[in-house]
Amino acid sequence: MDIGEALMEECRIDPNTGYPVAYDLATYHYPAYADIPRIDVAFVGQPDLTFNPLGVRGVGEVGITGVAAAVANAIYHATGKRFRNLPITPDKLMA
């Protein structure tokens, strides 16, 4: 989710109306399965079967808050260009 925010997703606002340009997911660019590298999942501790039938708990959005910053720092260390606005697209990188 945050990789998409860092590299692809951008909500453009129409300056005349103040509304988003993309009104639905058909015109909004978000990452597909092929855009994201493989993510390994690690289970910690024993399953908690009293919580739910699978015995798992998700970290959710709390665990992804630093991903966009980590991607921006990785790009900085690789290229020397510091980005403070998202998304970091190839055209911004080449400028």
Secondary structure, DSSP 8 states (H G I E B T S, - for coil): -HHHHHHT----B-TTT-SBS--STTTS----GGGS--------SS--TTT-TT-----GGGGGTTHHHHHHHHHHHHHS----SS---HHHHH-
